[in-house]
């Protein structure tokens, strides 16, 4: 019992003891069962003998039974000792010992874990060791394809050369020396807050960070033992020249077979010192490359790393950056994975690159939820790779290793500027965007090309699309990604997890950081700015949808100042239109900025506060372009919608869609453009309940809309008569005459010259302005009303002709050496004109001309006269100025009018002749009456007469249909 007392006393003096894992015995080298050892203990027999001697009344039969039991116990103990000795001898053949460390291969490590006697550390080595002639060990040659360096480590006064392949680490390390583990936990790791696990697996997360503390503690123990050596020079612990560890200080060994124990503190001091010497030996040899890389990581001087060392590159709180597709900075929370599956993991082996899992980085960035800023969890992964890789070539790496300067700025300055821009955009902002949208897995899987004005409105975006709203402080922020079981627990149920230690470090950083709290705008620091995302959610006005946009491609919209040239200068409009539109837009904008200047004439409050402008006329004469210039001139976003966006099967659905679009336009102070508005403003007819409901809903919504609404149509003849009282201003856009057509050509030539100034001279489109102008004049003279081009067709002709010129340039490159620029010539426009002419002829043969059809249906009269446009001019002037700033005499204007009037008469006579051949005399007279009335459509006071004529025409058509 004295030996048992010594063991208990020594354990209490060591300090807190770690919990021990339950282990399954090996099938081949099976250890004696502990229950069997305790059942047949010599001390138990001695105790029973004492009872036997004191019992004088025992019978002879009982004495014989006890003697037989003693013989059985002795035999069993002898067999157990013999079996353990054989297993130890067999295991010893697979061990290699060096400086108190026992090495074995990965496959045998767990099986032989019970037999490394008299050792301080038990190491699983991936590199075979070969004894040198001096009795030392080196790694076997040819064991790895890429040997990194030959390390020299100090061992007493001798230097031993060991070649360690790059990135190759021991799989497992076990602390056998209890004194060493307790002292290391108390003095090096976490200042004794917990006792570390005795088993560790690569990359040894709870050991390497304390490498300097381990060396410092080793030097201190060496100095202490030098003092003991001078005081007790003849003590066995001092004179011993080999590492030694008594059984009472060893983990996981069958101590019942070893009767030795430390005699005093000197033995314990020597055992602890030998343990640290063994520890230093492992750090200087097996873990040297890892220790060296860790030191370089701490000093920010590491350039390349193997995959097995990456864990130390991402400590908690580290700022890391992802370069592609855009720079985005995160802060690290925890790191897991990145290790090989333990041998013997069976079906649990991770299916990855040679049994190595991805390195998983739990991190976060700062985002905005429409109200405040906060941390959003995110997870990054690095795939395993061979050999070593430059840190800056990794998919994610510390921000301090990035040397590029995007936008000619240092990276930190660029990120700060971008973060400040993000904060600025958290308020509702009208901006312009040109580029690709941002892809977000699970939310936006496709990438679209955007060239439009946008409205950045986080609060509305998250309210309408709840999936987009970030959630703060969840996910890996509160529950880190767990380690894979096959990397931390083997089939023998040995746990290698450093979870308690790592969680304590993670919790410590979480308590000390301020980045995991929510902040209101205005309280962000520089550290927050660089963590803000590179995308914002905005509404694309041209596409009518929400998209994630790259913040670097968002630019401020230029606002036109009074007196500054704007888009109107580039439009060819009827005389006076520009002045009317500018006056209406600017005065209406002032009403909303100052309440004092508001003039309401409606009896019902809140009714008729909007501005509704109707632009009608032939296609391609500048109606939509006018709306775009109106928005730019007012400094407001243009919100174009179509009937397809509003359309629905019921009036209720149409009203709901209208209200939603109008609500967006009101909130963002947009100029609302409803293109081709005739679908919802057609004349109401008795019996058609659906159409009548749609028109009624649209008219009512128009009346109460307080913003600017522009309606465009080329079918004004089909409008309901009630629309006239809802429209504040109706402007007619006639077909282009010769003069305005030539101005459109000149505007497009000017635009081509502007584009040439912005591109590389090698790709500029060369052209002769006079040649193109000459073709434009000839094209007008040779054409007729059916095949002359409008403004949109002229623009399309320029695009097609430039493409033809570029194609000719590409073909010439194969024949001519040196740079060749595309040359735009009149022949390219001739090709476009020929193709257009053939198409126009085909359409005319198929369904007559567009002008004839519009006239027949009573929806529009294509008149080239500017008088019908209701233009405003200064009659007191002897000369008039057109909208492009060029003047012409009244006599010239009269000639142009007479010429246009003559052509109109010829056109009417031709159309009238055709209608005579196809209609009855009654219908012919009605059609002629309709032509006469429709020709008077303008913005003058004759609108009532015009409406009656159109009504008579429609009544006549309905009568004819009934007869048929």
VENDAGI-V693585 format. One record per helix or strand of 3 or more residues. SS is the DSSP state (alpha for helix, beta for strand). FROM is the first residue (numbers start at 0). LEN is the number of residues. If there is no record, write none. Layout:
ss | from | len
SS | FROM | LEN
SS | FROM | LEN
//
This chain:
ss | from | len
alpha | 1 | 13
alpha | 33 | 6
alpha | 41 | 13
alpha | 59 | 33
beta | 95 | 3
beta | 100 | 5
alpha | 105 | 4
beta | 120 | 5
beta | 128 | 3
beta | 136 | 3
beta | 146 | 9
beta | 157 | 8
beta | 171 | 4
alpha | 177 | 10
alpha | 189 | 3
beta | 198 | 3
alpha | 207 | 24
alpha | 235 | 4
alpha | 246 | 3
alpha | 254 | 3
alpha | 264 | 20
alpha | 287 | 11
beta | 303 | 3
alpha | 306 | 7
beta | 318 | 4
beta | 327 | 10
alpha | 345 | 3
beta | 358 | 10
beta | 372 | 10
beta | 387 | 3
alpha | 390 | 3
alpha | 398 | 3
alpha | 405 | 3
alpha | 410 | 15
beta | 428 | 9
beta | 448 | 8
alpha | 457 | 7
alpha | 465 | 3
alpha | 474 | 3
alpha | 484 | 4
alpha | 498 | 14
alpha | 525 | 4
beta | 534 | 6
beta | 544 | 6
alpha | 550 | 3
beta | 553 | 3
alpha | 566 | 4
alpha | 576 | 17
alpha | 594 | 3
beta | 610 | 7
alpha | 622 | 12
beta | 637 | 4
alpha | 642 | 4
alpha | 650 | 18
beta | 670 | 4
alpha | 677 | 4
alpha | 688 | 16
beta | 707 | 6
alpha | 715 | 3
alpha | 722 | 4
beta | 728 | 5
alpha | 737 | 21
alpha | 760 | 3
alpha | 768 | 14
alpha | 790 | 23
alpha | 825 | 22
alpha | 849 | 8
alpha | 866 | 3
beta | 878 | 3
beta | 886 | 3
alpha | 889 | 29
alpha | 920 | 14
alpha | 942 | 21
//
